[in-house]
Amino acid sequence: MCEQQAREAEVAITALHRRLDDLARVEVDRTLAGLRHLSAADRQAIERFGQALVDGIGDHLTRRIHALPADDAIPPRAGLAALAWLQSDAPRRAS
């Protein structure tokens, strides 16, 4: 991966982690809103679980992004373009 692609990858990875963190916060808040009867410790456990899940997904995707140059089947630029598209709010195509 050339220096320019490495910078693009780091920007994409940072954006990916930010988006995952935002999604986790929304889902944890939504879940906790329906579970007001839980103790503070139980609520914190749900928050930790949500963050751990997102961190695991983000770490896996980060490793895969860094592995793009080693994967001859996917050129790095194509992988970064796919990542950008996945993070966008582009409408889904009908199947």
N, CA, C and O atoms as CSV, one atom per row, in Angstrom:
chain,resi,resn,atom,element,x,y,z
A,1,MET,N,N,0.868,-1.166,0.000
A,1,MET,CA,C,0.000,0.000,0.000
A,1,MET,C,C,0.914,1.228,0.000
A,1,MET,O,O,1.828,1.335,0.818
A,2,CYS,N,N,0.658,2.138,-0.916
A,2,CYS,CA,C,1.487,3.344,-0.993
A,2,CYS,C,C,1.119,4.292,0.158
A,2,CYS,O,O,0.120,4.099,0.851
A,3,GLU,N,N,1.949,5.309,0.333
A,3,GLU,CA,C,1.747,6.239,1.447
A,3,GLU,C,C,0.378,6.923,1.381
A,3,GLU,O,O,-0.286,7.075,2.407
A,4,GLN,N,N,-0.042,7.330,0.199
A,4,GLN,CA,C,-1.348,7.975,0.026
A,4,GLN,C,C,-2.475,7.021,0.421
A,4,GLN,O,O,-3.415,7.422,1.108
A,5,GLN,N,N,-2.387,5.771,-0.007
A,5,GLN,CA,C,-3.419,4.796,0.341
A,5,GLN,C,C,-3.415,4.506,1.838
A,5,GLN,O,O,-4.467,4.286,2.438
A,6,ALA,N,N,-2.220,4.507,2.438
A,6,ALA,CA,C,-2.141,4.288,3.890
A,6,ALA,C,C,-2.838,5.423,4.636
A,6,ALA,O,O,-3.544,5.178,5.614
A,7,ARG,N,N,-2.645,6.662,4.183
A,7,ARG,CA,C,-3.332,7.805,4.816
A,7,ARG,C,C,-4.844,7.679,4.628
A,7,ARG,O,O,-5.615,7.920,5.558
A,8,GLU,N,N,-5.259,7.300,3.420
A,8,GLU,CA,C,-6.698,7.122,3.154
A,8,GLU,C,C,-7.262,6.023,4.054
A,8,GLU,O,O,-8.375,6.144,4.566
A,9,ALA,N,N,-6.497,4.960,4.243
A,9,ALA,CA,C,-6.950,3.863,5.101
A,9,ALA,C,C,-7.115,4.347,6.535
A,9,ALA,O,O,-8.102,4.006,7.187
A,10,GLU,N,N,-6.176,5.129,7.036
A,10,GLU,CA,C,-6.270,5.626,8.411
A,10,GLU,C,C,-7.480,6.533,8.584
A,10,GLU,O,O,-8.161,6.466,9.607
A,11,VAL,N,N,-7.754,7.375,7.602
A,11,VAL,CA,C,-8.940,8.244,7.657
A,11,VAL,C,C,-10.202,7.383,7.665
A,11,VAL,O,O,-11.131,7.635,8.431
A,12,ALA,N,N,-10.225,6.361,6.800
A,12,ALA,CA,C,-11.390,5.480,6.724
A,12,ALA,C,C,-11.578,4.705,8.026
A,12,ALA,O,O,-12.704,4.542,8.498
A,13,ILE,N,N,-10.489,4.233,8.599
A,13,ILE,CA,C,-10.560,3.481,9.855
A,13,ILE,C,C,-11.072,4.369,10.985
A,13,ILE,O,O,-11.909,3.943,11.781
A,14,THR,N,N,-10.573,5.593,11.056
A,14,THR,CA,C,-11.030,6.529,12.090
A,14,THR,C,C,-12.522,6.800,11.937
A,14,THR,O,O,-13.262,6.797,12.921
A,15,ALA,N,N,-12.960,7.032,10.707
A,15,ALA,CA,C,-14.387,7.278,10.454
A,15,ALA,C,C,-15.220,6.049,10.802
A,15,ALA,O,O,-16.313,6.170,11.355
A,16,LEU,N,N,-14.703,4.875,10.479
A,16,LEU,CA,C,-15.415,3.638,10.790
A,16,LEU,C,C,-15.598,3.488,12.296
A,16,LEU,O,O,-16.702,3.200,12.758
A,17,HIS,N,N,-14.540,3.680,13.055
A,17,HIS,CA,C,-14.645,3.554,14.509
A,17,HIS,C,C,-15.600,4.596,15.091
A,17,HIS,O,O,-16.355,4.296,16.016
A,18,ARG,N,N,-15.570,5.807,14.559
A,18,ARG,CA,C,-16.485,6.851,15.035
A,18,ARG,C,C,-17.931,6.442,14.760
A,18,ARG,O,O,-18.800,6.589,15.619
A,19,ARG,N,N,-18.178,5.931,13.561
A,19,ARG,CA,C,-19.545,5.529,13.203
A,19,ARG,C,C,-20.018,4.364,14.075
A,19,ARG,O,O,-21.157,4.351,14.541
A,20,LEU,N,N,-19.139,3.396,14.287
A,20,LEU,CA,C,-19.506,2.264,15.142
A,20,LEU,C,C,-19.805,2.719,16.564
A,20,LEU,O,O,-20.769,2.253,17.170
A,21,ASP,N,N,-18.992,3.626,17.104
A,21,ASP,CA,C,-19.237,4.149,18.446
A,21,ASP,C,C,-20.585,4.864,18.517
A,21,ASP,O,O,-21.327,4.701,19.485
A,22,ASP,N,N,-20.900,5.657,17.488
A,22,ASP,CA,C,-22.187,6.359,17.450
A,22,ASP,C,C,-23.352,5.372,17.414
A,22,ASP,O,O,-24.343,5.544,18.124
A,23,LEU,N,N,-23.226,4.338,16.582
A,23,LEU,CA,C,-24.282,3.334,16.488
A,23,LEU,C,C,-24.451,2.590,17.807
A,23,LEU,O,O,-25.573,2.312,18.232
A,24,ALA,N,N,-23.336,2.272,18.451
A,24,ALA,CA,C,-23.404,1.579,19.743
A,24,ALA,C,C,-24.131,2.429,20.772
A,24,ALA,O,O,-24.970,1.925,21.519
A,25,ARG,N,N,-23.809,3.722,20.811
A,25,ARG,CA,C,-24.440,4.616,21.787
A,25,ARG,C,C,-25.951,4.660,21.565
A,25,ARG,O,O,-26.722,4.584,22.522
A,26,VAL,N,N,-26.368,4.782,20.321
A,26,VAL,CA,C,-27.805,4.836,20.007
A,26,VAL,C,C,-28.493,3.537,20.434
A,26,VAL,O,O,-29.558,3.572,21.050
A,27,GLU,N,N,-27.893,2.403,20.110
A,27,GLU,CA,C,-28.528,1.117,20.420
A,27,GLU,C,C,-28.527,0.835,21.922
A,27,GLU,O,O,-29.508,0.313,22.452
A,28,VAL,N,N,-27.449,1.170,22.602
A,28,VAL,CA,C,-27.415,0.969,24.055
A,28,VAL,C,C,-28.448,1.870,24.724
A,28,VAL,O,O,-29.178,1.429,25.612
A,29,ASP,N,N,-28.510,3.115,24.306
A,29,ASP,CA,C,-29.507,4.034,24.877
A,29,ASP,C,C,-30.922,3.515,24.628
A,29,ASP,O,O,-31.768,3.557,25.521
A,30,ARG,N,N,-31.173,3.033,23.428
A,30,ARG,CA,C,-32.504,2.499,23.088
A,30,ARG,C,C,-32.828,1.281,23.952
A,30,ARG,O,O,-33.945,1.146,24.451
A,31,THR,N,N,-31.860,0.412,24.123
A,31,THR,CA,C,-32.072,-0.783,24.935
A,31,THR,C,C,-32.325,-0.409,26.394
A,31,THR,O,O,-33.250,-0.919,27.027
A,32,LEU,N,N,-31.494,0.484,26.913
A,32,LEU,CA,C,-31.635,0.867,28.322
A,32,LEU,C,C,-32.935,1.625,28.581
A,32,LEU,O,O,-33.464,1.566,29.691
A,33,ALA,N,N,-33.450,2.322,27.602
A,33,ALA,CA,C,-34.714,3.055,27.778
A,33,ALA,C,C,-35.855,2.100,28.107
A,33,ALA,O,O,-36.787,2.464,28.823
A,34,GLY,N,N,-35.781,0.887,27.587
A,34,GLY,CA,C,-36.822,-0.097,27.866
A,34,GLY,C,C,-36.546,-0.946,29.095
A,34,GLY,O,O,-37.342,-1.812,29.455
A,35,LEU,N,N,-35.417,-0.692,29.732
A,35,LEU,CA,C,-35.027,-1.498,30.890
A,35,LEU,C,C,-34.734,-0.618,32.097
A,35,LEU,O,O,-33.723,-0.795,32.776
A,36,ARG,N,N,-35.612,0.314,32.354
A,36,ARG,CA,C,-35.399,1.279,33.433
A,36,ARG,C,C,-35.372,0.628,34.819
A,36,ARG,O,O,-34.875,1.218,35.778
A,37,HIS,N,N,-35.898,-0.568,34.916
A,37,HIS,CA,C,-35.939,-1.259,36.197
A,37,HIS,C,C,-34.584,-1.839,36.618
A,37,HIS,O,O,-34.428,-2.274,37.759
A,38,LEU,N,N,-33.616,-1.849,35.719
A,38,LEU,CA,C,-32.310,-2.427,36.032
A,38,LEU,C,C,-31.527,-1.563,37.015
A,38,LEU,O,O,-31.683,-0.343,37.068
A,39,SER,N,N,-30.697,-2.221,37.776
A,39,SER,CA,C,-29.822,-1.495,38.705
A,39,SER,C,C,-28.750,-0.757,37.910
A,39,SER,O,O,-28.544,-1.030,36.727
A,40,ALA,N,N,-28.077,0.169,38.561
A,40,ALA,CA,C,-26.994,0.912,37.908
A,40,ALA,C,C,-25.901,-0.040,37.431
A,40,ALA,O,O,-25.343,0.147,36.350
A,41,ALA,N,N,-25.595,-1.055,38.229
A,41,ALA,CA,C,-24.565,-2.029,37.848
A,41,ALA,C,C,-24.981,-2.816,36.609
A,41,ALA,O,O,-24.161,-3.073,35.728
A,42,ASP,N,N,-26.256,-3.199,36.542
A,42,ASP,CA,C,-26.742,-3.929,35.373
A,42,ASP,C,C,-26.731,-3.037,34.127
A,42,ASP,O,O,-26.402,-3.493,33.033
A,43,ARG,N,N,-27.087,-1.785,34.300
A,43,ARG,CA,C,-27.078,-0.850,33.172
A,43,ARG,C,C,-25.650,-0.656,32.664
A,43,ARG,O,O,-25.417,-0.592,31.457
A,44,GLN,N,N,-24.696,-0.563,33.595
A,44,GLN,CA,C,-23.291,-0.425,33.195
A,44,GLN,C,C,-22.797,-1.673,32.475
A,44,GLN,O,O,-21.989,-1.582,31.551
A,45,ALA,N,N,-23.277,-2.830,32.893
A,45,ALA,CA,C,-22.890,-4.079,32.230
A,45,ALA,C,C,-23.368,-4.083,30.779
A,45,ALA,O,O,-22.643,-4.522,29.887
A,46,ILE,N,N,-24.577,-3.599,30.542
A,46,ILE,CA,C,-25.096,-3.519,29.174
A,46,ILE,C,C,-24.272,-2.528,28.363
A,46,ILE,O,O,-23.965,-2.786,27.199
A,47,GLU,N,N,-23.917,-1.411,28.956
A,47,GLU,CA,C,-23.085,-0.426,28.255
A,47,GLU,C,C,-21.719,-1.011,27.904
A,47,GLU,O,O,-21.223,-0.812,26.796
A,48,ARG,N,N,-21.108,-1.737,28.851
A,48,ARG,CA,C,-19.802,-2.360,28.582
A,48,ARG,C,C,-19.921,-3.421,27.492
A,48,ARG,O,O,-19.046,-3.529,26.632
A,49,PHE,N,N,-20.993,-4.199,27.523
A,49,PHE,CA,C,-21.211,-5.221,26.506
A,49,PHE,C,C,-21.335,-4.584,25.122
A,49,PHE,O,O,-20.710,-5.043,24.166
A,50,GLY,N,N,-22.133,-3.538,25.021
A,50,GLY,CA,C,-22.304,-2.857,23.736
A,50,GLY,C,C,-20.989,-2.309,23.214
A,50,GLY,O,O,-20.691,-2.441,22.027
A,51,GLN,N,N,-20.197,-1.695,24.089
A,51,GLN,CA,C,-18.915,-1.143,23.658
A,51,GLN,C,C,-17.934,-2.245,23.287
A,51,GLN,O,O,-17.190,-2.107,22.317
A,52,ALA,N,N,-17.923,-3.333,24.044
A,52,ALA,CA,C,-17.026,-4.447,23.740
A,52,ALA,C,C,-17.367,-5.074,22.392
A,52,ALA,O,O,-16.475,-5.446,21.629
A,53,LEU,N,N,-18.651,-5.188,22.108
A,53,LEU,CA,C,-19.086,-5.739,20.827
A,53,LEU,C,C,-18.618,-4.859,19.679
A,53,LEU,O,O,-18.072,-5.356,18.694
A,54,VAL,N,N,-18.827,-3.569,19.801
A,54,VAL,CA,C,-18.409,-2.621,18.768
A,54,VAL,C,C,-16.889,-2.605,18.629
A,54,VAL,O,O,-16.368,-2.569,17.514
A,55,ASP,N,N,-16.178,-2.631,19.750
A,55,ASP,CA,C,-14.718,-2.638,19.691
A,55,ASP,C,C,-14.214,-3.884,18.956
A,55,ASP,O,O,-13.288,-3.802,18.149
A,56,GLY,N,N,-14.822,-5.023,19.236
A,56,GLY,CA,C,-14.421,-6.261,18.564
A,56,GLY,C,C,-14.656,-6.205,17.068
A,56,GLY,O,O,-13.801,-6.619,16.285
A,57,ILE,N,N,-15.803,-5.697,16.669
A,57,ILE,CA,C,-16.106,-5.561,15.239
A,57,ILE,C,C,-15.141,-4.573,14.605
A,57,ILE,O,O,-14.590,-4.838,13.537
A,58,GLY,N,N,-14.935,-3.443,15.252
A,58,GLY,CA,C,-14.031,-2.429,14.711
A,58,GLY,C,C,-12.608,-2.943,14.582
A,58,GLY,O,O,-11.939,-2.680,13.583
A,59,ASP,N,N,-12.142,-3.675,15.586
A,59,ASP,CA,C,-10.784,-4.217,15.529
A,59,ASP,C,C,-10.641,-5.235,14.399
A,59,ASP,O,O,-9.633,-5.252,13.693
A,60,HIS,N,N,-11.650,-6.077,14.235
A,60,HIS,CA,C,-11.609,-7.058,13.137
A,60,HIS,C,C,-11.556,-6.348,11.786
A,60,HIS,O,O,-10.738,-6.688,10.931
A,61,LEU,N,N,-12.423,-5.373,11.601
A,61,LEU,CA,C,-12.443,-4.655,10.325
A,61,LEU,C,C,-11.139,-3.893,10.092
A,61,LEU,O,O,-10.659,-3.815,8.961
A,62,THR,N,N,-10.573,-3.338,11.148
A,62,THR,CA,C,-9.291,-2.640,11.022
A,62,THR,C,C,-8.199,-3.601,10.562
A,62,THR,O,O,-7.410,-3.268,9.678
A,63,ARG,N,N,-8.150,-4.787,11.156
A,63,ARG,CA,C,-7.154,-5.778,10.726
A,63,ARG,C,C,-7.362,-6.161,9.267
A,63,ARG,O,O,-6.393,-6.331,8.527
A,64,ARG,N,N,-8.608,-6.297,8.849
A,64,ARG,CA,C,-8.893,-6.671,7.447
A,64,ARG,C,C,-8.487,-5.541,6.507
A,64,ARG,O,O,-7.964,-5.799,5.423
A,65,ILE,N,N,-8.718,-4.314,6.901
A,65,ILE,CA,C,-8.321,-3.181,6.062
A,65,ILE,C,C,-6.802,-3.164,5.910
A,65,ILE,O,O,-6.286,-2.965,4.810
A,66,HIS,N,N,-6.094,-3.373,7.009
A,66,HIS,CA,C,-4.629,-3.384,6.948
A,66,HIS,C,C,-4.110,-4.563,6.136
A,66,HIS,O,O,-2.996,-4.512,5.613
A,67,ALA,N,N,-4.902,-5.621,6.026
A,67,ALA,CA,C,-4.481,-6.799,5.265
A,67,ALA,C,C,-4.758,-6.655,3.767
A,67,ALA,O,O,-4.328,-7.498,2.980
A,68,LEU,N,N,-5.464,-5.607,3.365
A,68,LEU,CA,C,-5.804,-5.459,1.951
A,68,LEU,C,C,-4.604,-5.566,1.016
A,68,LEU,O,O,-4.715,-6.241,-0.008
A,69,PRO,N,N,-3.478,-4.948,1.305
A,69,PRO,CA,C,-2.367,-5.037,0.364
A,69,PRO,C,C,-1.840,-6.460,0.192
A,69,PRO,O,O,-1.256,-6.791,-0.840
A,70,ALA,N,N,-2.050,-7.300,1.207
A,70,ALA,CA,C,-1.566,-8.671,1.124
A,70,ALA,C,C,-2.539,-9.575,0.384
A,70,ALA,O,O,-2.205,-10.718,0.070
A,71,ASP,N,N,-3.722,-9.086,0.106
A,71,ASP,CA,C,-4.752,-9.877,-0.552
A,71,ASP,C,C,-4.800,-9.488,-2.019
A,71,ASP,O,O,-5.332,-8.435,-2.371
A,72,ASP,N,N,-4.251,-10.328,-2.868
A,72,ASP,CA,C,-4.185,-10.029,-4.295
A,72,ASP,C,C,-5.569,-9.960,-4.947
A,72,ASP,O,O,-5.723,-9.368,-6.015
A,73,ALA,N,N,-6.565,-10.557,-4.310
A,73,ALA,CA,C,-7.898,-10.581,-4.909
A,73,ALA,C,C,-8.591,-9.228,-4.834
A,73,ALA,O,O,-9.496,-8.951,-5.622
A,74,ILE,N,N,-8.177,-8.383,-3.892
A,74,ILE,CA,C,-8.825,-7.088,-3.707
A,74,ILE,C,C,-7.756,-6.000,-3.717
A,74,ILE,O,O,-6.968,-5.903,-2.776
A,75,PRO,N,N,-7.718,-5.185,-4.761
A,75,PRO,CA,C,-6.765,-4.073,-4.764
A,75,PRO,C,C,-7.094,-3.105,-3.624
A,75,PRO,O,O,-8.269,-2.881,-3.335
A,76,PRO,N,N,-6.069,-2.520,-2.964
A,76,PRO,CA,C,-6.328,-1.624,-1.827
A,76,PRO,C,C,-7.312,-0.507,-2.146
A,76,PRO,O,O,-8.181,-0.216,-1.324
A,77,ARG,N,N,-7.207,0.126,-3.306
A,77,ARG,CA,C,-8.102,1.224,-3.636
A,77,ARG,C,C,-9.551,0.742,-3.715
A,77,ARG,O,O,-10.462,1.458,-3.298
A,78,ALA,N,N,-9.770,-0.445,-4.238
A,78,ALA,CA,C,-11.130,-0.999,-4.315
A,78,ALA,C,C,-11.662,-1.283,-2.917
A,78,ALA,O,O,-12.838,-1.048,-2.636
A,79,GLY,N,N,-10.801,-1.786,-2.043
A,79,GLY,CA,C,-11.227,-2.047,-0.665
A,79,GLY,C,C,-11.601,-0.778,0.058
A,79,GLY,O,O,-12.594,-0.744,0.785
A,80,LEU,N,N,-10.810,0.276,-0.133
A,80,LEU,CA,C,-11.113,1.561,0.511
A,80,LEU,C,C,-12.391,2.165,-0.056
A,80,LEU,O,O,-13.177,2.764,0.679
A,81,ALA,N,N,-12.602,2.009,-1.364
A,81,ALA,CA,C,-13.833,2.520,-1.977
A,81,ALA,C,C,-15.046,1.772,-1.416
A,81,ALA,O,O,-16.084,2.377,-1.148
A,82,ALA,N,N,-14.912,0.472,-1.243
A,82,ALA,CA,C,-16.013,-0.315,-0.679
A,82,ALA,C,C,-16.302,0.110,0.756
A,82,ALA,O,O,-17.461,0.208,1.161
A,83,LEU,N,N,-15.245,0.360,1.520
A,83,LEU,CA,C,-15.421,0.819,2.900
A,83,LEU,C,C,-16.138,2.166,2.932
A,83,LEU,O,O,-17.044,2.367,3.741
A,84,ALA,N,N,-15.743,3.075,2.070
A,84,ALA,CA,C,-16.398,4.387,2.016
A,84,ALA,C,C,-17.877,4.229,1.682
A,84,ALA,O,O,-18.724,4.899,2.271
A,85,TRP,N,N,-18.186,3.347,0.739
A,85,TRP,CA,C,-19.581,3.141,0.353
A,85,TRP,C,C,-20.367,2.541,1.524
A,85,TRP,O,O,-21.500,2.946,1.786
A,86,LEU,N,N,-19.768,1.582,2.222
A,86,LEU,CA,C,-20.458,0.952,3.345
A,86,LEU,C,C,-20.779,1.949,4.447
A,86,LEU,O,O,-21.793,1.817,5.133
A,87,GLN,N,N,-19.920,2.940,4.617
A,87,GLN,CA,C,-20.127,3.933,5.670
A,87,GLN,C,C,-21.096,5.031,5.251
A,87,GLN,O,O,-21.588,5.789,6.087
A,88,SER,N,N,-21.362,5.110,3.963
A,88,SER,CA,C,-22.245,6.171,3.485
A,88,SER,C,C,-23.693,5.826,3.819
A,88,SER,O,O,-24.005,4.714,4.244
A,89,ASP,N,N,-24.540,6.781,3.622
A,89,ASP,CA,C,-25.966,6.571,3.806
A,89,ASP,C,C,-26.643,6.340,2.471
A,89,ASP,O,O,-27.799,6.715,2.273
A,90,ALA,N,N,-25.911,5.718,1.554
A,90,ALA,CA,C,-26.462,5.451,0.219
A,90,ALA,C,C,-27.677,4.540,0.336
A,90,ALA,O,O,-27.694,3.613,1.146
A,91,PRO,N,N,-28.681,4.808,-0.470
A,91,PRO,CA,C,-29.882,3.954,-0.406
A,91,PRO,C,C,-29.539,2.539,-0.868
A,91,PRO,O,O,-28.665,2.330,-1.709
A,92,ARG,N,N,-30.241,1.598,-0.302
A,92,ARG,CA,C,-30.051,0.195,-0.696
A,92,ARG,C,C,-30.747,-0.044,-2.023
A,92,ARG,O,O,-31.785,0.543,-2.330
A,93,ARG,N,N,-30.137,-0.923,-2.793
A,93,ARG,CA,C,-30.764,-1.348,-4.052
A,93,ARG,C,C,-31.721,-2.485,-3.760
A,93,ARG,O,O,-31.474,-3.317,-2.887
A,94,ALA,N,N,-32.806,-2.510,-4.493
A,94,ALA,CA,C,-33.759,-3.600,-4.337
A,94,ALA,C,C,-33.146,-4.886,-4.867
A,94,ALA,O,O,-32.498,-4.882,-5.913
A,95,SER,N,N,-33.347,-5.997,-4.144
A,95,SER,CA,C,-32.787,-7.268,-4.600
A,95,SER,C,C,-33.749,-8.000,-5.494
A,95,SER,O,O,-33.440,-9.093,-5.970
